[in-house]
Amino acid sequence: MRAYIWILVAVALTAAFGAAAVHMSGGHGTPPPPPPVSPVGTITGTFQRGPAGGSARGVAGIRIGLYPRPIVFGPVMADPPLPVRVTVTSAGGGFRFDGLTGRRYFVSPLQPGGYGPGRWARPGGAAVVIRVCTTCAIPL
């Protein structure tokens, strides 16, 4: 008799939790979709290359990455992060990332061809200038 009562209690609890789950999911048995993340802005900038102390020029065809954390390219790099977006510079070295959320990003060339640290940027902020020195020693 006790086993029968425990079975009835288990069935009742299962039905109650199932009904609550359907109610919380909008009644369709599937969870509601997450709210959309609306993009808030754009990061723009220019990639330039030149000798130390000399004039730098914008360079076309350079791949620029957008990262969630800082990245430094060098001879030894352990566990580099993957870029969340990549774009290629235009004829004057300009680049643009559209449709970004309001967080901070690290902008850096993927293969700089010299020494030039990346820069932190926020969507809607000032244009980023990444200047790569072709005659500077690359720090280790």
DSSP file (Angstrom, degrees, kcal/mol; ACC not computed):
  #  RESIDUE AA STRUCTURE BP1 BP2  ACC     N-H-->O    O-->H-N    N-H-->O    O-->H-N    TCO  KAPPA ALPHA  PHI   PSI    X-CA   Y-CA   Z-CA
    1    1 A M     >        0   0    0      0, 0.0     4,-1.8     0, 0.0     5,-0.1   0.000 360.0 360.0 360.0 -40.3    0.0    0.0    0.0
    2    2 A R  H  >  +     0   0    0      1,-0.2     4,-2.3     2,-0.2     5,-0.2   0.894 360.0  53.9 -64.3 -38.6    2.9    2.4    0.8
    3    3 A A  H  > S+     0   0    0      1,-0.2     4,-2.1     2,-0.2    -1,-0.2   0.884 106.2  53.3 -62.0 -38.0    4.5    1.8   -2.6
    4    4 A Y  H  > S+     0   0    0      2,-0.2     4,-2.1     1,-0.2    -1,-0.2   0.904 108.6  49.1 -63.6 -41.9    1.2    2.7   -4.3
    5    5 A I  H  X S+     0   0    0     -4,-1.8     4,-2.4     2,-0.2    -2,-0.2   0.916 110.4  50.7 -64.5 -43.8    1.1    6.0   -2.4
    6    6 A W  H  X S+     0   0    0     -4,-2.3     4,-2.4     1,-0.2    -1,-0.2   0.869 109.1  51.7 -63.3 -36.4    4.7    6.8   -3.3
    7    7 A I  H  X S+     0   0    0     -4,-2.1     4,-2.4     2,-0.2    -1,-0.2   0.920 110.0  48.8 -65.8 -42.5    3.9    6.1   -7.0
    8    8 A L  H  X S+     0   0    0     -4,-2.1     4,-2.3     2,-0.2    -2,-0.2   0.900 111.9  49.1 -62.8 -41.0    0.9    8.5   -6.8
    9    9 A V  H  X S+     0   0    0     -4,-2.4     4,-2.6     2,-0.2    -2,-0.2   0.915 111.5  49.4 -63.9 -43.3    3.1   11.2   -5.2
   10   10 A A  H  X S+     0   0    0     -4,-2.4     4,-2.3     2,-0.2    -2,-0.2   0.906 112.0  48.0 -63.2 -42.2    5.8   10.7   -7.9
   11   11 A V  H  X S+     0   0    0     -4,-2.4     4,-2.3     2,-0.2    -1,-0.2   0.910 112.4  49.4 -64.5 -42.5    3.2   10.9  -10.7
   12   12 A A  H  X S+     0   0    0     -4,-2.3     4,-2.3     2,-0.2    -2,-0.2   0.915 112.3  47.2 -64.6 -43.5    1.7   14.1   -9.1
   13   13 A L  H  X S+     0   0    0     -4,-2.6     4,-2.7     2,-0.2     5,-0.3   0.906 111.3  51.3 -65.1 -41.3    5.1   15.8   -8.7
   14   14 A T  H  X S+     0   0    0     -4,-2.3     4,-2.2     1,-0.2    -2,-0.2   0.918 111.7  47.1 -61.6 -43.3    6.1   14.9  -12.3
   15   15 A A  H  X S+     0   0    0     -4,-2.3     4,-2.3     2,-0.2    -1,-0.2   0.897 112.5  49.8 -65.3 -40.5    2.8   16.4  -13.6
   16   16 A A  H  X S+     0   0    0     -4,-2.3     4,-2.1     2,-0.2    -2,-0.2   0.927 113.4  44.7 -66.2 -44.7    3.2   19.5  -11.5
   17   17 A F  H  X S+     0   0    0     -4,-2.7     4,-2.2     2,-0.2    -1,-0.2   0.877 112.8  52.1 -67.6 -36.7    6.8   20.1  -12.6
   18   18 A G  H  X S+     0   0    0     -4,-2.2     4,-2.1    -5,-0.3    -2,-0.2   0.911 110.1  48.0 -64.3 -42.7    5.9   19.4  -16.3
   19   19 A A  H  X S+     0   0    0     -4,-2.3     4,-2.4     1,-0.2    -2,-0.2   0.894 111.3  50.9 -65.3 -39.7    3.1   21.9  -16.2
   20   20 A A  H  X S+     0   0    0     -4,-2.1     4,-2.5     2,-0.2    -2,-0.2   0.897 109.6  50.4 -64.7 -39.6    5.3   24.5  -14.6
   21   21 A A  H  X S+     0   0    0     -4,-2.2     4,-1.3     2,-0.2     6,-0.2   0.901 111.7  47.2 -65.6 -40.6    8.0   24.0  -17.3
   22   22 A V  H  <>S+     0   0    0     -4,-2.1     5,-3.2     2,-0.2     7,-0.4   0.904 112.5  50.4 -66.8 -40.4    5.4   24.4  -20.1
   23   23 A H  H ><5S+     0   0    0     -4,-2.4     3,-1.2     1,-0.2    -2,-0.2   0.913 111.0  48.0 -63.3 -43.4    4.0   27.5  -18.4
   24   24 A M  H 3<5S+     0   0    0     -4,-2.5    -1,-0.2     1,-0.2    -2,-0.2   0.758 108.8  55.0 -69.9 -24.4    7.5   29.1  -18.1
   25   25 A S  T 3<5S-     0   0    0     -4,-1.3     3,-0.4    -5,-0.2     5,-0.3   0.350 127.1 -93.7 -92.6   7.4    8.3   28.3  -21.7
   26   26 A G  T < 5 -     0   0    0     -3,-1.2    -3,-0.2     1,-0.2    -2,-0.1   0.566  66.1 -75.2  93.5   8.3    5.3   30.1  -23.1
   27   27 A G  S   <S+     0   0    0     -5,-3.2    -1,-0.2    -6,-0.2    -4,-0.1   0.479 115.2  95.6  86.3   1.9    3.0   27.0  -23.2
   28   28 A H  S    S-     0   0    0     -3,-0.4    -2,-0.1     2,-0.4    -6,-0.1   0.443  94.9-113.3-106.4  -1.1    4.7   25.4  -26.3
   29   29 A G  S    S+     0   0    0     -7,-0.4    -3,-0.1     1,-0.2    -7,-0.1   0.474  88.5  94.5  83.7   0.1    7.1   23.1  -24.6
   30   30 A T  S    S-     0   0    0     -5,-0.3    -2,-0.4    -8,-0.1    -1,-0.2  -0.946  82.3-104.4-123.3 147.4   10.1   25.0  -25.8
   31   31 A P        -     0   0    0      0, 0.0    -6,-0.1     0, 0.0    -9,-0.0  -0.341  43.2-100.4 -68.0 150.4   12.0   27.7  -23.9
   32   32 A P        -     0   0    0      0, 0.0    -6,-0.1     0, 0.0    -8,-0.0  -0.362  44.5 -99.9 -67.4 150.9   11.5   31.3  -25.1
   33   33 A P        -     0   0    0      0, 0.0    -3,-0.0     0, 0.0     0, 0.0  -0.358  42.1-100.4 -69.2 152.0   14.2   32.7  -27.3
   34   34 A P        -     0   0    0      0, 0.0     3,-0.1     0, 0.0     0, 0.0  -0.356  47.7 -91.6 -67.8 153.9   16.8   35.0  -25.7
   35   35 A P        -     0   0    0      0, 0.0     2,-0.0     0, 0.0     0, 0.0  -0.389  50.8-100.9 -64.7 144.4   16.3   38.7  -26.2
   36   36 A P        -     0   0    0      0, 0.0     2,-0.7     0, 0.0     0, 0.0  -0.366  25.9-130.7 -67.8 144.8   18.1   40.0  -29.3
   37   37 A V        -     0   0    0     -3,-0.1    64,-0.0    -2,-0.0     0, 0.0  -0.863  25.2-144.5 -94.3 115.1   21.4   41.8  -28.7
   38   38 A S        -     0   0    0     -2,-0.7     2,-0.1     1,-0.1    62,-0.0  -0.654  12.8-121.0 -86.7 133.4   21.1   45.0  -30.7
   39   39 A P        -     0   0    0      0, 0.0    62,-0.3     0, 0.0    61,-0.1  -0.402  24.6-171.9 -67.0 146.6   24.3   46.4  -32.3
   40   40 A V        -     0   0    0     60,-3.4     2,-0.3     1,-0.2    61,-0.2   0.516  48.2 -30.2-119.5  -9.0   25.2   49.8  -31.2
   41   41 A G  E     -A  100   0A   0     59,-1.7    59,-2.9     2,-0.0     2,-0.3  -0.979  50.2 -86.0 179.6-168.5   28.0   51.0  -33.4
   42   42 A T  E     -     0   0A   0     -2,-0.3    82,-2.8    57,-0.2     2,-0.5  -0.936  17.0-148.7-131.5 144.8   31.0   50.9  -35.6
   43   43 A I  E     +A   97   0A   0     54,-2.3    54,-2.8    -2,-0.3     2,-0.3  -0.987  24.6 179.6-113.8 126.8   34.8   50.9  -35.1
   44   44 A T  E     +A   96   0A   0     -2,-0.5    84,-2.7    52,-0.2     2,-0.3  -0.835  10.2 140.5-120.8 161.6   36.8   52.6  -37.9
   45   45 A G  E     -Ab  95 128A   0     50,-2.0    50,-2.4    -2,-0.3     2,-0.4  -0.987  38.4-107.0-176.9-175.4   40.5   53.1  -38.4
   46   46 A T  E     -Ab  94 129A   0     82,-2.5    84,-2.7    -2,-0.3     2,-0.5  -0.997  15.3-146.4-136.3 138.0   43.6   53.2  -40.5
   47   47 A F  E     - b   0 130A   0     46,-2.6    12,-1.7    -2,-0.4     2,-0.3  -0.929  25.3-179.3-103.4 125.4   46.5   50.9  -40.8
   48   48 A Q  E     -Cb  58 131A   0     82,-3.0    84,-2.9    -2,-0.5     2,-0.4  -0.931  11.2-166.1-126.1 149.3   49.8   52.6  -41.6
   49   49 A R  E     +Cb  57 132A   0      8,-2.3     8,-2.2    -2,-0.3    84,-0.2  -0.998  26.6 122.4-135.5 138.0   53.3   51.3  -42.2
   50   50 A G  E     - b   0 133A   0     82,-2.2    84,-2.3    -2,-0.4    85,-0.4  -0.978  55.0 -69.7-177.0 173.2   56.6   53.2  -42.2
   51   51 A P    >   -     0   0    0      0, 0.0     3,-1.7     0, 0.0     2,-0.1  -0.314  64.2 -80.2 -75.5 161.1   60.1   53.7  -40.8
   52   52 A A  T 3  S+     0   0    0      1,-0.3     3,-0.1    -2,-0.0    81,-0.0  -0.390 116.8   3.7 -59.9 131.3   60.8   55.0  -37.2
   53   53 A G  T 3  S+     0   0    0      1,-0.2    -1,-0.3    -2,-0.1     2,-0.1   0.387 115.3 101.0  74.3  -5.1   60.6   58.8  -37.2
   54   54 A G  S <  S-     0   0    0     -3,-1.7    -1,-0.2     1,-0.1     2,-0.2  -0.395  83.7 -76.4-102.0-178.5   59.5   58.9  -40.9
   55   55 A S        -     0   0    0     -2,-0.1     2,-0.3    -3,-0.1    -1,-0.1  -0.560  43.1-145.9 -80.8 144.4   56.2   59.3  -42.6
   56   56 A A        -     0   0    0     -2,-0.2     2,-0.3    -6,-0.2    -6,-0.2  -0.806   7.8-151.0-108.7 150.9   53.8   56.3  -42.6
   57   57 A R  E     -C   49   0A   0     -8,-2.2    -8,-2.3    -2,-0.3     2,-0.2  -0.915  24.4-104.8-122.0 148.8   51.4   55.4  -45.4
   58   58 A G  E     -C   48   0A   0     -2,-0.3     2,-0.4   -10,-0.2    35,-0.3  -0.471  37.2-148.9 -67.1 140.8   48.1   53.6  -45.4
   59   59 A V        -     0   0    0    -12,-1.7     3,-0.5    33,-0.2   -12,-0.2  -0.955   1.8-143.5-120.9 130.3   48.5   50.1  -46.7
   60   60 A A  S    S+     0   0    0     -2,-0.4    30,-0.2    31,-0.3    31,-0.1  -0.536  76.9  31.9 -86.0 154.8   45.8   48.1  -48.6
   61   61 A G  S    S+     0   0    0     28,-2.0     2,-0.5     1,-0.3    -1,-0.2   0.606  76.1 139.3  81.1  13.3   45.1   44.4  -48.2
   62   62 A I        -     0   0    0     -3,-0.5    27,-2.2    28,-0.2     2,-0.5  -0.786  51.6-128.9 -92.6 130.8   46.1   44.0  -44.6
   63   63 A R  E     -E   88   0B   0     -2,-0.5    47,-2.9    25,-0.2    48,-0.5  -0.671  24.1-163.7 -80.3 126.1   43.9   41.7  -42.5
   64   64 A I  E     -EF  87 109B   0     23,-3.0    23,-2.3    -2,-0.5     2,-0.3  -0.935   4.1-153.7-113.9 132.2   42.7   43.4  -39.3
   65   65 A G  E     -EF  86 108B   0     43,-3.2    43,-2.1    -2,-0.4     2,-0.5  -0.779   9.3-146.1-108.5 151.3   41.3   41.4  -36.4
   66   66 A L  E     -EF  85 107B   0     19,-2.3    18,-3.3    -2,-0.3    19,-1.0  -0.974  27.2-172.8-113.7 121.7   38.9   42.4  -33.7
   67   67 A Y  E     - F   0 106B   0     39,-2.9    39,-2.6    -2,-0.5     4,-0.1  -0.822  34.6-138.4-121.4 152.5   39.7   40.6  -30.4
   68   68 A P  S    S+     0   0    0      0, 0.0    36,-0.1     0, 0.0    -1,-0.1   0.654  94.6  23.2 -80.6 -15.1   38.0   40.2  -27.0
   69   69 A R  S    S-     0   0    0     37,-0.1    37,-0.1     1,-0.0    -2,-0.0  -0.946 101.4 -74.8-143.7 163.8   41.4   40.5  -25.2
   70   70 A P        -     0   0    0      0, 0.0     2,-0.4     0, 0.0    38,-0.0  -0.215  44.3-169.4 -61.8 149.6   44.8   42.0  -26.1
   71   71 A I        -     0   0    0      9,-0.1    47,-0.5    36,-0.1     2,-0.4  -0.998   9.3-168.0-140.7 139.3   47.0   40.2  -28.5
   72   72 A V        -     0   0    0     -2,-0.4     2,-0.3    45,-0.1    36,-0.0  -0.988  14.9-144.7-129.1 121.4   50.7   40.8  -29.3
   73   73 A F        +     0   0    0     -2,-0.4     4,-0.1    36,-0.1    38,-0.0  -0.669  41.2 129.8 -83.8 139.1   52.3   39.0  -32.3
   74   74 A G  S    S-     0   0    0     -2,-0.3    66,-0.1    41,-0.0     3,-0.1  -0.927  71.3 -68.1-167.7-172.1   55.9   38.0  -31.9
   75   75 A P  S    S+     0   0    0      0, 0.0     2,-0.5     0, 0.0    65,-0.1   0.815 121.0  35.4 -66.3 -30.0   58.3   35.2  -32.2
   76   76 A V        +     0   0    0     64,-0.1     2,-0.4     2,-0.0     0, 0.0  -0.984  67.4 165.8-127.8 122.6   56.7   33.2  -29.4
   77   77 A M        -     0   0    0     -2,-0.5     2,-0.5    -3,-0.1    -4,-0.0  -0.943  15.6-162.7-139.9 116.3   53.0   33.2  -28.8
   78   78 A A  S    S-     0   0    0     -2,-0.4    -2,-0.0     1,-0.2     0, 0.0  -0.860  71.5 -12.8-101.8 129.7   51.2   30.7  -26.6
   79   79 A D  S    S-     0   0    0     -2,-0.5    -1,-0.2     1,-0.1     0, 0.0   0.925  77.7-163.7  52.9  58.8   47.4   30.3  -26.9
   80   80 A P        -     0   0    0      0, 0.0    -1,-0.1     0, 0.0    -9,-0.1  -0.460  20.8-113.5 -70.5 145.0   46.6   33.3  -29.0
   81   81 A P        -     0   0    0      0, 0.0   -14,-0.0     0, 0.0    -2,-0.0  -0.394  26.4-116.7 -73.2 156.6   42.9   34.3  -29.0
   82   82 A L        -     0   0    0     -2,-0.1     2,-0.1     1,-0.1     3,-0.0  -0.720  32.7-108.5 -88.6 143.6   40.9   34.0  -32.2
   83   83 A P        -     0   0    0      0, 0.0   -16,-0.2     0, 0.0     3,-0.1  -0.442  13.3-146.1 -69.8 146.5   39.5   37.2  -33.6
   84   84 A V  S    S+     0   0    0    -18,-3.3     2,-0.3     1,-0.3   -17,-0.2   0.720  86.2  10.2 -82.4 -22.2   35.8   37.7  -33.3
   85   85 A R  E     -E   66   0B   0    -19,-1.0   -19,-2.3     2,-0.0     2,-0.4  -0.982  66.3-160.6-149.8 154.3   35.8   39.5  -36.7
   86   86 A V  E     +E   65   0B   0     -2,-0.3     2,-0.3   -21,-0.2   -21,-0.2  -0.998  12.2 172.6-136.9 139.1   38.3   40.1  -39.5
   87   87 A T  E     -E   64   0B   0    -23,-2.3   -23,-3.0    -2,-0.4     2,-0.4  -0.883  26.1-123.9-135.9 171.1   38.3   42.7  -42.2
   88   88 A V  E     -E   63   0B   0     -2,-0.3   -25,-0.2   -25,-0.2     8,-0.1  -0.953  29.9-110.9-120.8 137.6   40.8   43.8  -44.9
   89   89 A T        -     0   0    0    -27,-2.2   -28,-2.0    -2,-0.4     6,-0.2  -0.298  29.9-129.0 -68.5 150.0   42.1   47.4  -45.3
   90   90 A S    >   -     0   0    0      4,-2.6     3,-2.0   -30,-0.2   -28,-0.2  -0.099  44.6 -71.0 -85.4-172.0   41.0   49.5  -48.3
   91   91 A A  T 3  S+     0   0    0      1,-0.3   -31,-0.3   -31,-0.1    -2,-0.1   0.825 134.6  41.1 -55.2 -38.4   43.3   51.4  -50.7
   92   92 A G  T 3  S-     0   0    0    -33,-0.1    -1,-0.3     2,-0.0   -33,-0.2   0.318 124.5 -97.4 -94.1   9.4   44.3   54.1  -48.2
   93   93 A G  S <  S+     0   0    0     -3,-2.0   -46,-2.6   -35,-0.3   -34,-0.1   0.473  75.9 147.7  90.8   2.6   44.6   51.6  -45.3
   94   94 A G  E     -A   46   0A   0    -48,-0.2    -4,-2.6    -5,-0.1     2,-0.3  -0.371  22.1-178.4 -74.0 150.4   41.2   52.2  -43.9
   95   95 A F  E     -A   45   0A   0    -50,-2.4   -50,-2.0    -6,-0.2     2,-0.3  -0.960   7.3-165.8-144.1 163.3   39.1   49.6  -42.2
   96   96 A R  E     -A   44   0A   0     -2,-0.3     2,-0.5   -52,-0.2   -52,-0.2  -0.987  11.5-164.3-154.5 136.1   35.7   49.3  -40.6
   97   97 A F  E     -A   43   0A   0    -54,-2.8   -54,-2.3    -2,-0.3     3,-0.3  -0.983  22.8-168.8-121.4 116.7   33.8   46.9  -38.3
   98   98 A D  E     +     0   0A   0     -2,-0.5   -56,-0.2   -56,-0.2    -2,-0.0  -0.606  56.8  30.7-103.0 162.8   30.0   47.5  -38.3
   99   99 A G  E    S+     0   0A   0     -2,-0.2     2,-0.2     1,-0.2    -1,-0.2   0.832  76.5 159.7  66.6  37.0   27.2   46.2  -36.1
  100  100 A L  E     -A   41   0A   0    -59,-2.9   -60,-3.4    -3,-0.3   -59,-1.7  -0.612  38.3-121.8 -93.3 151.7   29.2   45.8  -32.9
  101  101 A T        -     0   0    0    -62,-0.3     2,-0.3    -2,-0.2    -1,-0.1  -0.355  40.9 -90.7 -81.5 171.4   27.8   45.7  -29.4
  102  102 A G  S    S+     0   0    0     -2,-0.1     2,-0.1    20,-0.1    -1,-0.1   0.135  87.4 109.7 -77.1  22.1   28.8   48.2  -26.8
  103  103 A R  S    S-     0   0    0     -2,-0.3     2,-0.3     1,-0.1    -3,-0.0  -0.360  74.5 -96.7 -89.7 175.5   31.8   46.3  -25.4
  104  104 A R        -     0   0    0     18,-0.2     2,-0.3    -2,-0.1    18,-0.2  -0.737  40.0-166.8 -92.1 140.4   35.5   47.2  -25.7
  105  105 A Y  E     - G   0 121B   0     16,-3.0    16,-2.7    -2,-0.3     2,-0.6  -0.912  20.6-129.6-126.7 153.0   37.5   45.4  -28.4
  106  106 A F  E     -FG  67 120B   0    -39,-2.6   -39,-2.9    -2,-0.3     2,-0.5  -0.919  24.0-157.0-101.8 124.7   41.2   45.1  -29.1
  107  107 A V  E     +FG  66 119B   0     12,-3.5    12,-2.5    -2,-0.6   -41,-0.2  -0.890  24.8 153.7-106.6 126.5   42.0   45.9  -32.8
  108  108 A S  E     -F   65   0B   0    -43,-2.1   -43,-3.2    -2,-0.5     2,-0.1  -0.997  45.1-107.4-152.9 144.8   45.2   44.5  -34.2
  109  109 A P  E     -F   64   0B   0      0, 0.0   -45,-0.3     0, 0.0   -36,-0.1  -0.480  23.4-140.5 -69.4 145.6   46.7   43.5  -37.6
  110  110 A L  S    S+     0   0    0    -47,-2.9   -46,-0.1     1,-0.3   -48,-0.0   0.858  97.1  13.6 -76.2 -35.5   46.9   39.8  -38.1
  111  111 A Q  S    S-     0   0    0    -48,-0.5    -1,-0.3     1,-0.1   -48,-0.1  -0.746  75.1-179.5-138.7  87.8   50.3   39.9  -39.9
  112  112 A P        -     0   0    0      0, 0.0     3,-0.1     0, 0.0    -1,-0.1   0.774  26.3-140.7 -68.7 -29.6   51.7   43.4  -39.3
  113  113 A G  S    S+     0   0    0      1,-0.2     2,-0.3   -64,-0.0    19,-0.0   0.884  79.4  15.9  70.7  37.4   55.0   43.2  -41.3
  114  114 A G  S    S-     0   0    0      2,-0.1     2,-0.6    21,-0.1    -1,-0.2  -0.938 109.1 -50.7 155.1-170.2   56.8   45.2  -38.6
  115  115 A Y  B     +D  133   0A   0     18,-2.5    18,-3.6    -2,-0.3    21,-0.1  -0.863  64.7 137.1-101.1 124.1   56.3   46.3  -35.0
  116  116 A G        -     0   0    0     -2,-0.6    16,-0.1    16,-0.3    -2,-0.1  -0.709  40.9-138.3-164.1 108.8   53.0   47.9  -34.2
  117  117 A P        -     0   0    0      0, 0.0    14,-0.2     0, 0.0   -45,-0.1  -0.328  25.8-114.5 -68.9 152.3   50.9   47.2  -31.1
  118  118 A G        -     0   0    0    -47,-0.5     2,-0.3    12,-0.1   -10,-0.2  -0.078  28.9-128.7 -72.2-178.3   47.2   47.0  -31.4
  119  119 A R  E     -G  107   0B   0    -12,-2.5   -12,-3.5    11,-0.0     2,-0.3  -0.976   9.2-118.7-137.6 147.5   44.8   49.4  -29.8
  120  120 A W  E     +G  106   0B   0     -2,-0.3     2,-0.3   -14,-0.2   -14,-0.2  -0.636  40.4 173.7 -79.4 144.4   41.7   49.2  -27.6
  121  121 A A  E     -G  105   0B   0    -16,-2.7   -16,-3.0    -2,-0.3   -78,-0.1  -0.992  23.2-150.5-151.0 154.2   38.5   50.7  -29.1
  122  122 A R    >   -     0   0    0     -2,-0.3     3,-2.3   -18,-0.2   -18,-0.2  -0.952  39.5 -94.5-121.7 145.6   34.8   51.0  -28.5
  123  123 A P  T 3  S+     0   0    0      0, 0.0   -80,-0.2     0, 0.0     3,-0.1  -0.346 114.1  18.9 -56.3 135.7   32.1   51.2  -31.0
  124  124 A G  T 3  S+     0   0    0    -82,-2.8   -81,-0.1     1,-0.2     3,-0.1   0.409 103.2 117.3  82.8  -2.5   31.3   54.9  -31.8
  125  125 A G  S <  S-     0   0    0     -3,-2.3    -1,-0.2   -83,-0.3   -81,-0.2  -0.068  75.7 -54.6 -84.2-170.3   34.6   56.0  -30.3
  126  126 A A        -     0   0    0      1,-0.1    -1,-0.2    -3,-0.1    -4,-0.2  -0.269  68.7 -88.7 -64.8 151.7   37.5   57.8  -32.0
  127  127 A A        -     0   0    0     -3,-0.1     2,-0.4   -84,-0.1   -82,-0.3  -0.345  43.7-123.0 -62.3 141.9   39.0   56.3  -35.2
  128  128 A V  E     -b   45   0A   0    -84,-2.7   -82,-2.5    -3,-0.1     2,-0.5  -0.713  20.0-161.8 -89.6 134.6   41.8   53.8  -34.4
  129  129 A V  E     -b   46   0A   0     -2,-0.4     2,-0.7   -84,-0.2   -82,-0.2  -0.973   3.2-169.6-117.3 117.6   45.3   54.4  -36.0
  130  130 A I  E     -b   47   0A   0    -84,-2.7   -82,-3.0    -2,-0.5     2,-0.6  -0.921   7.2-170.7-106.6 111.5   47.5   51.4  -36.0
  131  131 A R  E     -b   48   0A   0     -2,-0.7     2,-0.5   -14,-0.2   -82,-0.2  -0.909   4.7-160.0-107.3 121.8   51.0   52.5  -37.0
  132  132 A V  E     -b   49   0A   0    -84,-2.9   -82,-2.2    -2,-0.6     2,-0.5  -0.878  10.3-141.9-104.5 128.1   53.5   49.7  -37.8
  133  133 A C  E     -bD  50 115A   0    -18,-3.6   -18,-2.5    -2,-0.5     3,-0.1  -0.779  10.4-168.0 -90.1 124.0   57.2   50.6  -37.6
  134  134 A T  S    S+     0   0    0    -84,-2.3    -1,-0.1    -2,-0.5   -18,-0.1   0.608  87.2  41.2 -87.5 -12.5   59.2   48.8  -40.3
  135  135 A T  S    S+     0   0    0    -85,-0.4     2,-0.2   -20,-0.1    -1,-0.2   0.378  91.7 103.3-114.8   2.8   62.7   49.6  -38.9
  136  136 A C  S    S-     0   0    0    -21,-0.1     2,-0.3    -3,-0.1   -21,-0.1  -0.563  76.7-109.1 -86.1 149.1   62.0   49.1  -35.1
  137  137 A A        -     0   0    0     -2,-0.2    -1,-0.1     1,-0.1    -2,-0.1  -0.576  30.9-123.0 -74.0 138.5   63.1   46.0  -33.3
  138  138 A I        -     0   0    0     -2,-0.3    -1,-0.1     1,-0.0   -64,-0.0  -0.740  29.0-124.6 -84.1 121.3   60.3   43.7  -32.3
  139  139 A P              0   0    0      0, 0.0    -1,-0.0     0, 0.0     0, 0.0  -0.333 360.0 360.0 -66.2 147.9   60.3   43.2  -28.5
  140  140 A L              0   0    0    -66,-0.1   -64,-0.1   -65,-0.1   -66,-0.0   0.422 360.0 360.0 -92.6 360.0   60.5   39.6  -27.3
